[in-house]
Amino acid sequence: MTTQPLSSETCDLIERLRGGQRVALARAITLVENQRAGFDALLHELHGSLGRAQRVGLTGPPGAGKSTLTSELAQRYRAREEQVGIVAVDPTSPFTGGALLGDRIRMNAIATDPGIFIRSMATRGSLGGLATTTKEVADVLDAFGFERLLLETVGVGQSELEIAGTADTTVVVLVPEAGDSIQAMKAGLMEIADVFVINKADRPGADRLAQEIELMLHMRLGAAGPVAGGHHGVSLQAVGRAAREQRQDALQASGGWAIPVLRTVAQSGEGVEELQATLDRHWSYLQESGELSRRRQRRLAERVRNVVERELRRLAWAAGAGERILAEALPALETGEESPYTVAARIVRALR
């Protein structure tokens, strides 16, 4: 653990990182991602340099155009001479364990920009859409000095909720074809958004999807009264507009954040400027309201829990007697003389 002294190699890597060397950054990320010897000491030393970057998570179903949208956002940040780090989390190859889709291939337009660093990572079986070390890789990028971190995650439906605990701002990207599945999604993926984006908004059904989301947000708020009238002939567009206005009024009165529903066509860049402005507004809101501190404290508390659990797993299996106890108990487990619970209890007692 980090109580051990730093090796000369790790010290050299940290010095080169702080000197802005990209090769050292890539090496540090590999060290952390693969949890090689010294990775925790490296993260310990970098922790005091965290907190400068806005972490924006982009999530949503496969095919929503998240990579194109990420690329367009990055180019607009670069136009303001900001440094941008991108972590693209892809499904895991069952053969190599690496990232299967390779978002860097789809981000060719920005891959050679010296102010942008792109890293593809694999989920490695994580049901939440994020590799277990993605948060730590984001820490390395933050400490390196990037002002904006864009975390694009693989679309795995309702399970993809970890991004809300990783990013400062969560953008849920949908497409018009998602309209029929809104009801199924709203209990999971739909509840983590700080910003909704309907991408490919030049397709039929985009307006209807936007109105359905507005209504869903209005109903979730719960404080406002009924929208429009319930009589025949009232259009969904009018109801959606009324829902948005009532929701915004209620949240402004309480000092809350009114979740916007934006439309973009990432392929042409349409609407991306408005999305960028909205992300800037949300960043200001987080800082001024104190919500940024609350979110980051929750994130750090969860990080401590994750590190403890990871170390306990290591002590139980890799460094402890867990594998031996389990192997010896397998015949008794098969015959029913033992249960998984009694064997697990013995392994836990061995840890003590």
C-alpha positions in Angstrom: 0.0 0.0 0.0 1.0 3.7 -0.1 2.7 3.5 3.3 5.7 2.0 1.6 8.4 4.4 0.3 8.3 5.4 -3.3 10.6 3.6 -5.7 13.1 5.6 -7.6 11.3 4.6 -10.8 8.0 5.9 -9.5 9.6 9.1 -8.3 11.1 9.7 -11.8 7.7 9.0 -13.4 6.0 11.5 -11.1 8.6 14.1 -11.8 8.2 13.7 -15.6 4.4 13.8 -15.2 4.6 17.1 -13.4 6.9 18.3 -16.2 4.2 17.8 -18.7 5.7 14.8 -20.6 3.0 12.9 -22.6 5.0 9.7 -22.7 5.1 9.7 -18.9 1.3 10.3 -18.8 0.7 7.3 -21.1 3.0 5.2 -18.9 1.3 6.3 -15.7 -2.1 5.4 -17.1 -0.9 2.0 -18.1 0.6 1.5 -14.6 -2.8 2.4 -13.0 -5.0 0.6 -15.4 -3.1 -2.7 -15.0 -2.6 -2.1 -11.3 1.1 -2.8 -11.6 3.5 -2.5 -8.6 3.6 1.1 -7.3 0.3 2.3 -8.9 -1.3 3.1 -5.5 1.8 5.0 -4.4 1.7 7.0 -7.7 -2.0 7.9 -7.1 -1.2 8.8 -3.5 1.4 11.3 -4.6 -0.9 12.8 -7.3 -3.9 13.2 -5.0 -3.0 16.7 -3.8 -3.0 18.0 -7.5 -6.6 16.9 -8.2 -9.7 19.1 -8.5 -9.0 21.5 -11.3 -10.7 19.7 -14.2 -14.4 19.6 -15.0 -15.3 15.9 -15.5 -18.0 15.5 -18.1 -19.5 12.1 -18.5 -21.3 11.2 -21.8 -23.4 8.1 -21.7 -26.3 6.6 -23.5 -27.3 3.6 -25.7 -25.0 2.2 -28.4 -25.3 4.1 -31.7 -26.3 7.4 -30.1 -23.3 9.2 -31.6 -21.4 9.7 -28.3 -18.0 9.5 -29.9 -18.8 12.1 -32.6 -20.4 14.4 -30.0 -17.3 14.0 -27.8 -15.0 14.9 -30.7 -17.1 18.0 -31.5 -17.0 19.1 -27.9 -13.3 18.6 -27.7 -12.7 20.7 -30.8 -14.7 23.6 -29.3 -12.8 23.5 -26.0 -9.6 23.5 -28.0 -10.8 26.6 -29.9 -10.7 28.3 -26.4 -7.1 26.9 -26.0 -8.2 24.5 -23.2 -6.4 21.2 -22.7 -8.8 18.2 -23.1 -8.4 14.6 -21.8 -10.7 12.0 -23.2 -11.3 8.5 -21.7 -13.4 6.3 -24.0 -14.6 3.2 -22.3 -15.4 0.4 -24.7 -16.6 -3.2 -24.3 -13.9 -5.7 -23.6 -12.6 -8.1 -26.2 -13.2 -11.6 -25.0 -9.8 -12.7 -26.6 -7.4 -9.9 -25.6 -9.1 -8.1 -22.7 -8.6 -4.9 -24.6 -11.0 -2.2 -25.8 -13.1 -3.7 -28.6 -14.4 -0.7 -30.5 -11.4 1.6 -30.2 -12.9 5.1 -30.0 -9.6 6.6 -31.0 -10.2 5.3 -34.5 -13.5 7.2 -34.6 -11.9 10.4 -33.3 -9.3 10.7 -36.1 -10.2 14.4 -36.5 -8.8 15.3 -33.1 -6.3 12.4 -32.5 -3.3 14.5 -33.7 -4.1 17.6 -31.8 -1.3 18.2 -29.2 -3.8 19.7 -26.8 -6.0 16.5 -26.7 -5.1 13.2 -25.1 -7.3 10.2 -25.9 -7.2 6.9 -24.0 -9.4 4.0 -24.8 -10.2 1.6 -22.0 -12.0 -1.7 -21.7 -14.9 -2.3 -19.3 -13.3 -5.6 -18.4 -16.6 -7.1 -17.3 -17.9 -4.1 -15.4 -21.7 -4.0 -15.6 -21.8 -0.3 -14.8 -20.2 0.6 -18.1 -16.9 1.7 -16.5 -13.7 -0.2 -15.9 -13.0 -0.3 -12.2 -9.9 1.8 -12.7 -11.5 4.5 -14.9 -11.9 6.9 -12.0 -8.2 6.5 -11.1 -7.2 7.1 -14.7 -9.3 10.3 -14.7 -7.4 11.3 -11.6 -4.1 10.9 -13.4 -5.4 13.1 -16.3 -6.7 15.7 -13.8 -3.3 15.8 -12.0 -1.5 16.2 -15.3 -3.3 19.5 -15.8 -6.2 19.0 -18.3 -9.0 21.5 -17.8 -11.7 19.4 -19.3 -12.1 15.6 -19.0 -14.6 13.9 -21.3 -15.5 10.4 -20.1 -17.4 8.6 -22.8 -18.9 5.2 -21.7 -20.1 2.2 -23.5 -23.9 2.0 -23.7 -25.2 -0.9 -21.6 -28.7 0.4 -20.7 -29.9 0.8 -17.1 -26.7 -0.7 -15.6 -24.7 2.2 -16.9 -25.1 4.4 -13.8 -21.5 4.5 -12.4 -20.8 7.5 -14.6 -23.0 9.6 -12.3 -20.6 8.9 -9.4 -17.5 9.6 -11.6 -18.3 12.8 -13.5 -19.1 16.3 -12.2 -21.6 16.7 -15.0 -23.5 13.8 -16.6 -24.8 14.1 -20.2 -27.3 11.4 -21.3 -27.3 11.1 -25.1 -30.3 9.7 -26.8 -31.5 9.4 -30.4 -35.1 9.7 -31.7 -35.4 6.0 -32.0 -35.2 5.8 -28.2 -38.7 7.3 -27.8 -40.5 3.9 -27.4 -38.1 2.8 -24.7 -38.3 6.0 -22.5 -40.6 4.3 -19.9 -38.3 1.3 -19.5 -35.2 3.5 -19.2 -36.4 6.2 -16.8 -35.9 4.1 -13.6 -32.2 3.8 -14.3 -30.2 5.6 -17.0 -32.8 8.4 -17.3 -32.4 9.5 -13.7 -28.7 10.3 -13.7 -28.7 13.2 -16.2 -27.7 16.7 -15.6 -28.2 17.4 -19.3 -30.2 15.5 -21.8 -29.1 15.6 -25.5 -31.1 14.2 -28.3 -28.5 13.6 -31.0 -29.3 13.0 -34.6 -32.1 15.5 -34.1 -32.6 15.9 -37.8 -34.3 12.5 -37.8 -38.1 12.0 -37.4 -39.3 11.7 -33.9 -36.8 14.0 -32.3 -39.4 16.6 -31.2 -41.6 14.0 -29.8 -38.8 12.4 -27.7 -37.9 15.8 -26.4 -41.5 16.4 -25.3 -41.7 13.0 -23.6 -38.5 13.7 -21.6 -39.9 17.1 -20.6 -43.0 15.4 -19.3 -41.0 12.8 -17.5 -38.8 15.4 -15.8 -42.0 17.4 -14.8 -43.5 14.3 -13.2 -40.3 13.5 -11.3 -40.2 17.0 -9.9 -43.6 16.3 -8.3 -44.0 19.8 -6.9 -45.7 21.5 -9.8 -49.4 21.2 -10.7 -50.9 19.6 -13.8 -49.6 20.9 -17.1 -51.9 22.3 -19.7 -55.4 21.0 -19.8 -56.5 17.4 -19.9 -59.0 17.9 -22.7 -58.9 16.5 -26.2 -57.0 18.4 -28.8 -54.1 19.5 -26.6 -50.9 18.7 -28.4 -48.0 16.9 -26.9 -45.8 19.8 -27.9 -47.9 22.3 -25.9 -48.0 20.0 -22.9 -44.2 19.5 -23.0 -43.6 23.2 -23.3 -45.8 23.9 -20.3 -44.1 21.1 -18.3 -40.7 22.7 -19.1 -41.8 26.1 -18.0 -43.4 25.0 -14.8 -40.4 22.8 -13.9 -37.9 25.7 -14.6 -40.0 28.1 -12.5 -40.1 25.7 -9.6 -36.4 24.9 -9.7 -35.3 28.6 -10.1 -37.4 29.4 -7.0 -35.6 26.8 -5.0 -32.1 27.5 -6.5 -31.9 24.1 -8.2 -30.7 23.1 -11.6 -33.4 22.8 -14.3 -32.2 19.8 -16.4 -32.2 21.0 -20.1 -33.2 18.9 -23.0 -31.0 19.9 -26.0 -31.0 18.8 -29.6 -27.8 18.2 -31.6 -26.6 16.8 -34.9 -23.1 16.0 -34.0 -22.1 15.0 -37.5 -22.6 18.5 -38.7 -21.9 20.3 -35.4 -25.4 21.6 -35.1 -26.3 22.4 -31.5 -22.9 21.5 -30.0 -22.2 25.1 -29.2 -25.3 25.3 -27.1 -24.3 22.1 -25.4 -20.9 23.6 -24.6 -22.5 26.7 -23.1 -24.9 24.5 -21.1 -21.9 22.6 -19.6 -20.3 25.9 -18.7 -23.5 27.0 -17.0 -23.7 23.7 -15.1 -20.0 24.0 -14.0 -20.8 27.5 -12.6 -23.9 26.2 -10.9 -22.0 23.4 -9.2 -19.3 25.7 -7.9 -21.7 28.5 -6.7 -24.3 26.2 -5.1 -21.7 24.0 -3.2 -23.0 20.9 -5.1 -19.5 20.4 -6.6 -18.0 19.9 -3.2 -20.9 17.5 -2.2 -20.5 15.4 -5.3 -16.7 15.2 -5.0 -16.9 14.2 -1.3 -19.4 11.4 -2.2 -17.0 10.3 -5.0 -14.0 10.3 -2.6 -16.0 8.3 0.0 -16.9 5.7 -2.6 -13.3 5.6 -3.7 -12.1 4.8 -0.2 -14.7 2.0 -0.1 -13.5 0.6 -3.4 -9.9 0.7 -2.4 -10.7 -1.1 0.8 -12.7 -3.8 -1.0 -9.9 -4.2 -3.6 -7.3 -4.7 -0.9 -9.5 -7.1 1.0 -10.0 -9.2 -2.2 -6.2 -9.2 -2.6 -5.7 -10.3 1.0 -8.4 -13.0 0.7 -7.3 -14.6 -2.6 -3.9 -13.5 -3.9 -2.0 -13.0 -0.6 -4.1 -15.1 1.8 -5.4 -18.6 2.4 -8.6 -18.1 0.5 -7.8 -20.2 -2.6 -6.3 -23.0 -0.4 -9.4 -23.1 1.8 -11.7 -23.1 -1.2 -9.8 -25.8 -3.0 -9.9 -28.1 0.1 -13.6 -27.5 0.6 -14.8 -28.2 -3.0 -15.5 -32.0 -2.4 -17.6 -31.2 0.7 -19.4 -28.4 -1.2 -20.2 -30.8 -4.0 -21.6 -33.5 -1.6 -23.6 -30.9 0.4 -21.6 -31.5 3.6 -20.6 -27.8 3.4 -22.3 -24.7 2.1 -20.7 -21.7 0.4 -21.6 -19.7 3.5 -19.6 -21.8 5.9 -16.6 -21.9 3.5 -16.8 -18.1 3.1 -16.9 -17.7 6.9 -13.7 -19.7 7.3 -12.0 -17.5 4.7 -13.1 -14.4 6.5 -11.9 -15.8 9.8 -8.5 -16.5 8.2 -8.3 -12.8 7.3 -8.7 -11.8 10.9 
